Amino acid sequence: MHPALSIILFSTLSGAGFGLGAVLGMTGFPDGSPVLARYPLFAPAMAAILLASSGLVCSVFHLRRPARAWRAFSQWKSSWLSREGILSVAAIASLTGLAMMPRVDSPTVIMLGMAAFILCGLAVFSTAMIYRQLRSVPAWYSALTPLLYVSFALASGLLAASVLAAGFSVLAEIQQIYRPVAQLNAINGLATAAGAGIVLAWIVQTAWWKRMRRVGMGESTPETATRLEKFGKVRLLESPHTESNYLLDEMGFVVGRRHASRLRLLALLFGGLLPITCLGMVQMSDLPSVIDFTILLLALIIHLVGVCLSRWLFFAEAQHTVTLYY
């Protein structure tokens, strides 16, 4: 399949944003209560909204007619794309409600947090189901596809949450407030969880790649596609077209095996090994809060680059059965 940059950025950024929103809704961390008297959830909630919205804006550029994007919301009964749009808007609305809460210790915050956790998770799940439902792409038609999207969203969200917790620690130092023990525990706890989330995501990614190589084109062959299997081996006499067309442009993308192997290694390096190394540096050394924040921010950026590479391969290596006719 043709790996469109807009879709790669959409799935990466929105996954990180909704992952951060789910972490915020589930745990309440990070919040700025040690350094912010009012609206302590504003910064993390807005960070999640910004990441998710950036991804959604990128997805609009993939449409042939962006002005008609609103029509996608009307097909929620049958389309996972429509459900994704509705759930994304609902998740952003719940995160906006959290951002407007003046305190963290209220029943309203708990209810909004639960709603944000559920809606953010469902938004990522619905994105994955757009691809998981396609029988015509055997590599995607697996329960591992939703698990892949959800695990990377959770890992990115936990990493983003640790960055925000470190940022609040920097603010505490700027305001000449002693770094609260709770804040330090939040940073260490989120960093540990982020490391575990990254490991889990790459276990799922490795399993997904192994299945993809095993499945290939599934049970379809040129013989079954043309219904000529009873006549023996089918070969192409000449191309169906004299020039490129939509099917070849969107579904006939081919990536060399050597290039794919190199990209997998780079994706693992940037998306897994380097971020985990950065997380280990933060946890195993007593560094100033500014350096902790810088290292964690760098880890997040590197991780998102790695996720983009793995997501590029997600599309580039997937084979649509229509290519059997070519």
DOMARLUM-790147 format. One line per 2 residues: number of its first residue (from 1); for each residue x, y, z of N, C-alpha, C. Coordinates in steps of 0.001 Angstrom, whole numbers, plus 500000, padded with zeros to 6 digits. Atoms other than C-alpha are relative to their C-alpha. Last residue first. Example, Ala and Ser with C-alpha at 12.3 -4.5 7.8 and 13.67 -1.06 7.14 Angstrom:
% residues 2
2> 499180,498810,499940,513670,498940,507140,499230,501090,500730  500890,498810,500000,512300,495500,507800,500900,501200,500000 .
This chain:
% residues 326
326> 498940,499235,500660,499177,493008,487976,501318,499242,500034  500358,499825,501409,495988,491061,488717,501092,500732,499223 .
324> 499855,501287,500655,497463,489801,491994,499673,500083,498511  498738,500018,500735,497839,493469,492941,500263,498647,499345 .
322> 500232,499544,501376,494137,493469,493845,501279,499968,499181  500192,501134,500913,495021,491311,496859,499739,500443,498560 .
320> 501434,500125,500316,496432,494354,498649,499835,498904,498967  500325,500279,501401,499918,493900,500035,498499,499820,499850 .
318> 501284,500655,500140,501040,495536,503274,499651,499831,498518  499832,501442,500147,504764,496280,503327,498686,499255,499839 .
316> 499176,500340,501157,504477,500027,502639,500104,498495,499773  500677,499811,501283,501540,500624,504960,500827,499460,498832 .
314> 501335,500579,499857,502842,499208,508220,499233,500104,498691  499910,501394,500407,506357,500070,507043,498656,499295,500092 .
312> 499739,499979,501441,505494,503766,507248,500086,498574,499469  501292,499796,500636,503947,503090,510689,500154,500098,498481 .
310> 500725,501265,499928,507238,501606,511873,498636,500114,499329  499330,500975,500865,509106,504674,510628,499259,498662,500000 .
308> 500271,499624,501396,506577,507071,512172,500637,499004,499033  501369,500439,500275,506822,505174,515482,499618,500350,498560 .
306> 500000,501444,500169,510597,505617,515412,498618,499451,499690  499342,500264,501286,510254,509355,514850,500014,498504,499715 .
304> 500997,499720,501037,507742,509483,517706,500579,499818,498601  500987,501083,500027,510265,507773,519988,498962,500212,498897 .
302> 499362,501146,500657,513007,510232,519088,499012,498839,499865  499836,499661,501420,510729,513163,519944,500591,498824,499226 .
300> 501317,499989,500630,509654,511565,523234,500111,500273,498502  500456,501394,500113,513224,510692,524240,498654,499931,499295 .
298> 499262,500600,501106,514346,514249,523483,499556,498558,499777  500561,499412,501218,511603,515563,525761,500685,499428,498765 .
296> 501305,500627,500239,512694,513105,528452,499335,500560,498750  499780,501391,500412,516332,514195,528199,498672,499322,499663 .
294> 499401,500002,501336,515455,517897,528275,500176,498580,499479  501016,499592,500963,513101,517492,531250,500534,499929,498576 .
292> 501008,501078,500077,515666,515546,533242,498962,500314,498933  499366,501052,500801,518309,518170,532360,499057,498804,499863 .
290> 499943,499526,501389,516053,520966,533597,500593,498938,499090  501307,500172,500635,515219,519018,536768,500003,500443,498539 .
288> 500878,498832,499834,518850,518729,537765,498726,499838,499187  499683,498861,500851,520196,515163,537584,499109,501177,500333 .
286> 500649,498854,499359,520200,512460,540248,500410,501270,499254  499088,498915,499619,521071,509469,538101,499204,501161,500571 .
284> 498817,500507,499298,519488,506043,537582,500982,501085,500416  500316,500717,498767,515977,507199,536736,501234,499613,500806 .
282> 500748,499145,499074,516753,509903,534194,499806,499309,501341  499117,498924,499536,519472,507898,532466,499300,500867,501035 .
280> 499084,500550,499009,517179,504857,532296,500942,501045,500567  500775,500201,498778,514487,506893,530559,500881,499432,501113 .
278> 500239,498677,499393,517041,508084,528010,499228,499873,501304  498718,499546,499462,518155,504502,527337,499851,501346,500693 .
276> 499815,500746,498754,514515,503462,526953,501322,500373,500659  500864,499459,498932,514032,506258,524412,500167,499274,501334 .
274> 499532,498679,499562,517141,505113,522463,499080,500623,501056  498751,500071,499238,516205,501424,522357,500457,501357,500517 .
272> 499903,500829,498817,512541,501646,521399,501275,500163,500805  501262,500153,499275,511238,504009,518731,500096,499223,501285 .
270> 500583,498719,499627,514564,505294,517478,498744,499830,500864  499005,499163,499338,516491,502013,517490,499367,501290,500509 .
268> 499744,500561,498670,513490,499800,516728,500980,500865,500786  501222,499803,499216,512439,502041,513835,500183,499484,501417 .
266> 500051,498587,499620,516018,502155,512558,498772,500294,500851  498956,499773,499003,516229,498353,512645,500003,501449,500470 .
264> 500433,500645,498759,512904,498032,510872,501020,500232,501110  500979,499117,499360,513993,500607,508301,499467,499395,501291 .
262> 499293,498861,499410,517105,498586,507507,499035,500923,500735  499231,500487,498859,515075,495429,507021,500735,501135,500693 .
260> 500931,500266,498905,512562,497232,504798,500739,499537,501248  500391,498714,499416,515346,498645,502629,499063,499798,501194 .
258> 498825,499457,499315,516795,495163,502090,499668,501325,500670  499807,500730,498737,513380,493687,501320,501178,500562,500792 .
256> 499000,501059,500061,512679,496375,498728,500223,499352,501351  498783,499603,499287,509450,498336,499118,500976,498827,499990 .
254> 499070,501092,499695,506634,497949,496596,501229,500576,500682  498693,499537,499518,503576,500192,496288,500864,498806,500389 .
252> 498932,500761,500618,500791,498673,494211,501380,500424,500425  499952,501364,499461,497818,499714,496312,501126,499158,499420 .
250> 500364,500122,498591,497610,503503,496025,500245,498607,500574  499421,498938,499175,499419,504302,492757,499760,499762,501483 .
248> 498549,500159,499933,498724,500973,491065,500635,501040,500908  499691,501240,499297,495040,501053,491935,501499,499801,500142 .
246> 500208,499847,498560,494699,504718,490983,500408,498747,500762  501374,499661,499622,496202,504282,487521,499893,500058,501515 .
244> 500364,500157,498598,499629,504131,485877,498555,500406,500239  499425,498973,499148,499899,503732,482120,499511,499801,501423 .
242> 498815,499470,500682,499316,501122,479424,500673,501108,500794  500042,498581,500332,496944,499171,481622,501293,500405,499292 .
240> 501373,499569,500278,496039,495496,482154,499910,501453,499534  500589,499186,498942,499741,494573,481806,498580,500422,499642 .
238> 499591,498605,500103,500573,491768,479402,499249,500805,501042  499627,499864,501410,500468,487982,479344,500478,501409,499714 .
236> 500448,498750,500616,500525,487619,483128,500497,500073,498562  498941,498988,500136,500887,484032,484287,499458,501194,499243 .
234> 500407,498786,500719,498368,481505,485630,501176,500967,499959  499297,498767,499615,499505,477991,486575,499575,501164,499121 .
232> 498602,500046,499656,496937,475222,486024,500561,501365,500361  499197,500089,501219,493662,475195,484130,501498,499979,500278 .
230> 500148,501335,500579,491568,474331,487182,500812,499817,498713  499112,500971,499358,492982,477404,488956,499903,498607,499373 .
228> 499460,500863,501064,491385,479782,486464,500877,498891,500576  500863,501185,500081,489110,481626,488881,500449,499029,498899 .
226> 500565,500021,501357,491107,484820,488164,499023,498852,499787  500510,498666,500331,491835,485611,491821,499319,500023,498637 .
224> 501298,499811,499342,492107,481915,492710,499395,501352,499655  500948,501005,500491,494830,481346,490090,498618,500182,500625 .
222> 500505,499597,501326,496663,484587,490752,498970,499016,499452  498943,500170,500997,496805,483461,494400,499482,500527,498668 .
220> 500241,499595,501385,494723,484262,497477,501242,499794,499144  500314,501179,500798,495124,482246,500669,499794,500335,498530 .
218> 501061,500843,499479,496871,485066,502503,499799,498772,499130  501257,499671,500674,498889,487482,500410,498840,499132,500484 .
216> 499827,499539,501378,501856,487337,502787,498683,500462,499395  501287,499966,500699,500727,485431,505895,500158,500397,498541 .
214> 500559,501339,500139,504099,484377,507302,498741,499997,499132  499128,500767,500897,505876,487674,506681,499437,498599,499755 .
212> 500108,499445,501347,502914,489559,508146,500862,499221,499013  501231,500496,500620,502789,487249,511179,499871,500495,498569 .
210> 499831,501431,500247,506432,487919,511992,498758,499420,499340  499114,500179,501152,505934,491680,511558,500174,498519,499673 .
208> 500747,499573,501189,502931,491697,513906,500842,499800,498748  500953,501067,500307,504807,489655,516542,499218,500331,498734 .
206> 499220,501135,500492,507675,492156,516390,499086,498838,499616  499540,499676,501348,505238,495071,516705,500792,498851,499391 .
204> 501143,500126,500908,503517,493428,519705,500428,500270,498560  500317,501436,500029,506840,492960,521472,498845,499751,499036 .
202> 499083,500614,500954,507733,496503,520438,499886,498490,499984  500342,499604,501363,504630,497928,522092,500898,499305,498979 .
200> 501210,500710,500402,505258,495953,525284,499642,500307,498553  499629,501413,500181,508833,497253,525556,498802,499195,499514 .
198> 499213,500078,501234,507617,500824,524976,500408,498557,499716  500904,499849,501130,504919,500436,527633,500722,499886,498664 .
196> 500737,501263,500137,507413,499072,530171,499051,500055,498799  499052,501020,500449,509698,502057,529572,499310,498659,499781 .
194> 499720,499724,501415,506731,504444,529808,500968,498973,499428  501150,500477,500776,505629,502816,533089,500216,500215,498504 .
192> 499991,501462,499939,509099,503292,534560,498864,499415,499158  498871,500443,500819,509210,506908,533363,500088,498473,499981 .
190> 500393,499883,501402,505715,507517,534748,501121,499545,499066  501044,500973,500294,506710,506172,538153,499581,500027,498539 .
188> 499415,501342,500009,509984,508069,538249,498973,498931,499641  499049,500089,501122,508353,511350,537242,500564,498592,499896 .
186> 500773,500019,501245,505387,510839,539563,500909,499854,498797  500568,501339,500128,507659,509915,542473,499203,499867,498711 .
184> 498889,500893,500356,509616,513124,541912,499508,498576,499816  499648,499704,501383,506366,515115,541884,501141,499103,499522 .
182> 501041,500559,500862,505130,513429,545050,500319,500217,498523  499751,501433,500093,508438,514190,546763,498978,499347,499075 .
180> 500819,500856,499133,507936,517867,545986,500305,498529,499775  500617,501024,500839,510858,519677,544369,499207,499017,500864 .
178> 499259,501259,499892,511440,522539,546811,499275,498934,499193  500725,500957,499174,509703,525624,545498,500823,498719,500039 .
176> 499256,500223,498760,511931,528389,544215,499202,499178,501004  500745,499296,498960,509348,529367,541585,500644,499852,501371 .
174> 500035,498591,500399,511872,528380,538917,499290,500841,501053  498693,499400,499728,512524,525137,540784,500023,501480,499645 .
172> 499838,499933,498548,508835,524247,540893,501339,500631,500368  500746,498830,499514,508504,525144,537216,500147,500151,501512 .
170> 499218,498818,500366,511250,522654,536391,499316,501263,500493  498892,499965,499047,509357,519977,538330,500917,501194,499722 .
168> 500522,499406,498767,506259,520839,536310,501078,500070,501070  500197,498568,500237,508260,520165,533156,499458,500710,501221 .
166> 498685,499365,499855,509431,516816,534523,499902,501503,499768  499675,500044,498569,505796,515801,534999,501357,500646,500262 .
164> 500763,498947,499332,505055,516997,531462,500295,500030,501498  499440,498702,500409,507850,514878,529996,499292,501132,500726 .
162> 498768,499834,499225,506685,511856,532031,500697,501312,499642  500364,499655,498623,503184,512319,530593,501236,500194,500868 .
160> 500380,498584,499987,504577,512390,527044,499625,500459,501409  498763,499242,500180,506322,509067,527699,499715,501495,500008 .
158> 499255,500056,498741,503131,507581,529114,501302,500792,499913  500694,499195,499003,501173,508773,526092,500716,500013,501335 .
156> 499750,498589,500311,503729,507425,523616,499351,500907,501034  498574,499732,499758,503655,503998,525277,500317,501476,499754 .
154> 499773,499997,498555,499843,503994,525465,501455,500333,500321  500630,498791,499465,499484,505002,521810,500243,500108,501499 .
152> 499130,498874,500320,502038,502346,520821,499402,501312,500512  498774,500096,499205,500079,499674,522694,500954,501150,499706 .
150> 500275,499636,498609,496713,500793,521282,501288,499980,500829  500307,498567,499903,497893,500799,517669,499811,500431,501450 .
148> 498825,499231,500396,499570,497388,517890,499762,501488,500182  499078,500068,498869,496674,495830,519817,501260,500811,499718 .
146> 500454,499084,498938,494281,497049,517124,500938,500016,501199  499996,498618,500505,496495,495384,514462,499434,500985,501024 .
144> 498787,499297,499590,497259,492214,516455,499993,501458,499553  500249,499380,498699,493645,491061,516112,501221,500748,500507 .
142> 499536,500750,498833,494455,490431,512460,499646,500757,501265  501175,500699,499502,493355,491506,508988,500388,499071,501144 .
140> 500741,499171,499052,496167,494005,508469,498869,499247,500690  499095,499589,498921,498650,491632,506830,499267,500792,501073 .
138> 499822,501040,498971,495834,489967,504852,500897,500420,501153  498599,499786,499617,494890,493192,503013,500295,499018,501134 .
136> 499214,499914,501233,491678,492288,501111,501471,500318,500262  499578,501344,500373,490109,491144,504379,500910,500018,498779 .
134> 499797,500228,501429,490033,494802,505466,500526,498585,499732  501184,500577,500609,488504,495035,508971,500202,499590,498540 .
132> 500185,501388,499579,491868,495543,510714,498831,499329,499279  499105,500881,500742,492600,498671,508697,499766,498532,500345 .
130> 500114,499619,501410,489710,500911,509779,500830,499058,499141  501020,500842,500619,489750,498938,513039,499743,500374,498550 .
128> 499428,501288,500384,493049,500575,514009,498996,499128,499266  499021,499747,501057,491511,504035,513968,500591,498694,499501 .
126> 500757,499832,501248,488529,502713,515930,500920,500330,498832  500481,501302,500457,490859,501411,518648,499260,500116,498671 .
124> 498845,500703,500567,492624,504770,518932,499574,498642,499448  499592,499261,501199,489286,506565,519371,501185,499320,499318 .
122> 500871,500400,501106,488041,503857,521757,500368,500720,498702  499696,501380,500379,491027,504378,524063,499176,499539,498810 .
120> 498687,499979,500655,490567,508146,524032,500398,498597,499552  500144,499439,501341,486852,507740,524737,501325,500050,499256 .
118> 500767,500905,500869,487340,505367,527678,499960,500519,498564  499286,501267,500132,490100,507336,529394,499300,499076,499007 .
116> 498834,499758,500864,488434,510693,528730,500766,498716,499751  500486,499812,501371,485128,509456,530149,501158,500199,499029 .
114> 500447,501304,500479,486831,508112,533268,499528,500088,498559  498821,500827,500212,488661,511410,533694,499646,498617,499483 .
112> 499396,499573,501262,485476,513402,533189,501243,499172,499678  500878,500429,501081,483793,511366,535922,500563,500389,498636 .
110> 499958,501466,500087,486740,511745,538311,499151,499500,498841  498722,500360,500604,487056,515474,537575,500100,498487,499830 .
108> 500087,499685,501431,483350,515962,538264,501283,499613,499274  500650,501113,500707,483685,514148,541603,499904,500237,498497 .
106> 501449,499830,500076,486200,516796,542778,499391,498827,499238  500673,500835,499001,489800,516680,543973,498495,500253,500006 .
104> 499931,501406,500401,491665,517916,540883,499205,499092,500933  499353,500842,498998,490742,521574,541168,499984,498555,499513 .
102> 499117,499198,499142,489862,524431,538769,500747,499188,501047  500275,500273,498587,488534,522053,536065,500961,500781,500902 .
100> 500711,498879,499384,488726,523692,532640,499696,499793,501485  499133,498813,499999,491409,521357,531275,499356,501159,500737 .
98> 498967,500168,498972,489325,518355,532316,500890,501238,500101  500648,499875,498702,486375,519633,530265,500988,499844,501142 .
96> 500228,498560,499813,488652,520112,527270,499315,500262,501342  498714,499438,499567,489798,516513,527696,499893,501507,500212 .
94> 499801,500405,498600,486153,515384,527561,501321,500548,500543  500935,499254,499158,485583,517420,524391,500182,499647,501475 .
92> 499455,498645,499856,488744,516007,522796,499087,500858,500875  498832,500083,499119,487484,512489,523481,500606,501372,500237 .
90> 500488,500198,498628,484062,513300,521997,501163,499942,500990  500589,498727,499557,485670,514750,518852,499513,499883,501443 .
88> 498897,499046,499821,487866,511677,518493,499478,501338,500510  499335,500291,498728,484921,509339,519105,501147,500963,500266 .
86> 500915,499659,498904,482909,510983,516322,500671,499784,501351  500183,498552,499937,485792,510935,513842,499132,500421,501173 .
84> 498751,499391,499548,486739,507336,514624,499846,501511,500143  499950,500198,498543,483132,506236,514320,501258,500624,500583 .
82> 500964,499080,499405,483011,507762,510827,500009,499891,501526  499459,498660,500196,486193,505969,509800,499088,501051,500624 .
80> 499092,499749,498889,484867,502770,511349,500660,501366,499866  498633,499613,500326,481982,502973,508884,500827,500238,501258 .
78> 499298,501003,500798,478658,501119,509083,501488,500274,499803  500567,501333,499842,476437,502826,511651,500809,498920,499286 .
76> 499508,500665,498798,478684,505900,511941,499460,498582,500171  500062,501442,500288,478091,506966,508345,500416,499147,501199 .
74> 501374,500466,500173,477149,510620,508977,499880,498492,499836  500648,500205,498706,480485,511720,510474,498618,499355,499863 .
72> 499582,501280,499421,482306,511203,507166,499277,499705,501306  500942,501044,500386,480264,514007,505626,500357,498645,500590 .
70> 501084,500094,499030,482241,516595,507614,499031,498865,499673  499617,500911,498919,485314,515868,505487,498860,499797,500997 .
68> 501108,500923,499764,483628,517472,502481,500286,499028,501136  501182,499230,499612,485874,520532,502412,498810,499092,500313 .
66> 500055,499764,498550,488879,518204,502435,498746,500735,500452  500769,498768,499834,488153,517053,498848,499819,500263,501496 .
64> 499971,499336,501301,490732,514446,497828,499261,501337,500066  501252,500046,500748,491238,513570,501464,500135,500739,498678 .
62> 500001,501216,500813,494749,512925,502739,498748,499903,499137  499256,499764,501234,495025,516540,503870,500087,498759,499123 .
60> 500871,499302,500945,492253,515886,506406,500706,500209,498662  500821,500979,500714,494426,513290,508145,499105,500662,498961 .
58> 499191,500674,501027,497038,515916,509024,499148,499039,499181  499818,499030,501091,494387,517978,510839,500811,499377,498867 .
56> 501259,499947,500746,493448,514900,512883,500076,500985,498839  500157,501208,500802,497071,514366,513880,498740,500026,499165 .
54> 499009,499914,501070,497480,517954,514989,499910,498787,499086  500541,499118,501037,494215,517668,516924,500972,500149,498833 .
52> 501083,500696,500696,495503,514654,518870,499450,500840,498856  499462,501135,500744,498802,516314,519752,498912,499305,499179 .
50> 499162,499478,501083,497182,519625,520694,500571,498861,499153  500876,499474,501050,494410,517952,522701,500816,500481,498809 .
48> 500653,501141,500645,496918,515894,524677,499110,500456,498851  498950,500695,500750,499028,518978,525382,499416,498798,499263 .
46> 499805,499251,501239,495851,520862,526344,501112,499382,499157  501168,500214,500854,494982,518173,528892,500160,500721,498663 .
44> 499981,501344,500593,498519,518163,530287,498814,499730,499081  498845,500235,500873,498615,521987,530635,500019,498582,499424 .
42> 500102,499279,501273,495082,522543,531979,501143,499633,499044  500054,500965,501099,495098,519820,534624,500021,500676,498626 .
40> 498764,500795,500049,496295,522105,537449,500037,498993,498848  499939,500687,501289,493525,524639,536709,501276,499163,499847 .
38> 501265,500195,500709,494167,526724,539821,500269,499384,498631  501099,499996,499025,496966,526722,542433,498662,499696,499335 .
36> 501114,499206,500523,499671,525685,539999,498825,499899,500966  499521,498664,500367,503062,524548,541328,498894,500915,499483 .
34> 498939,499490,499108,502363,521335,543253,500430,501428,499696  500438,499525,498691,498951,520989,541526,501137,500443,500922 .
32> 499129,498929,499519,500438,520830,538033,499662,500500,501376  500743,498755,499816,499001,517487,537051,500933,501031,500622 .
30> 499461,499009,499064,500731,514479,535599,499041,501173,500142  498639,499467,500121,499033,512346,536491,500335,500174,498528 .
28> 499974,498639,499486,495299,511920,537127,501367,500637,499967  499176,499852,498802,495717,508159,536753,499943,501391,500637 .
26> 499940,501211,499174,493098,507010,534233,500704,500242,501327  501316,500368,499487,492072,510318,532668,500039,498838,500966 .
24> 500489,498927,499134,495613,511613,532353,498657,499637,500622  499185,500038,498775,496868,508302,530994,499512,501045,500993 .
22> 500416,501186,499243,493980,508162,528510,500768,499890,501308  501320,499741,499428,494632,511740,527392,499503,498832,500834 .
20> 499802,499088,498871,498331,510977,526939,498673,500310,500676  499327,500772,498971,497423,507990,524766,500251,500836,501241 .
18> 501040,500754,499302,494914,510144,522898,500603,499075,501053  500912,499093,499297,497669,512604,522076,498927,499256,500773 .
16> 499308,499453,498827,500290,509964,521254,499073,500902,500812  499803,501089,499048,497860,508109,518982,500687,500477,501267 .
14> 501276,500187,499300,496800,511391,517386,500099,498854,500999  500269,498875,499099,500429,512174,516611,498694,499818,500767 .
12> 498952,499852,498985,501403,508773,515190,499641,501078,501013  500076,501122,499072,498165,507910,513360,501038,500115,501116 .
10> 501272,500049,499280,497913,511361,511804,499992,498894,501044  499963,498974,498954,501590,511644,510920,498720,499981,500825 .
8> 498963,500411,499046,501467,508335,509044,500069,500995,501156  500581,501048,499167,498152,509277,507424,500998,499512,501042 .
6> 501065,499421,499170,499531,512600,506148,499396,498958,500937  499412,499312,498844,502776,510980,504947,498923,500535,500927 .
4> 500214,498548,500059,500887,508581,502674,500515,500654,501273  499929,499378,498668,502402,505084,502635,499894,501521,499920 .
2> 499238,498757,500059,501140,503556,499334,500010,500665,501380  500848,498811,500000,500000,500000,500000,500884,501240,500000 .
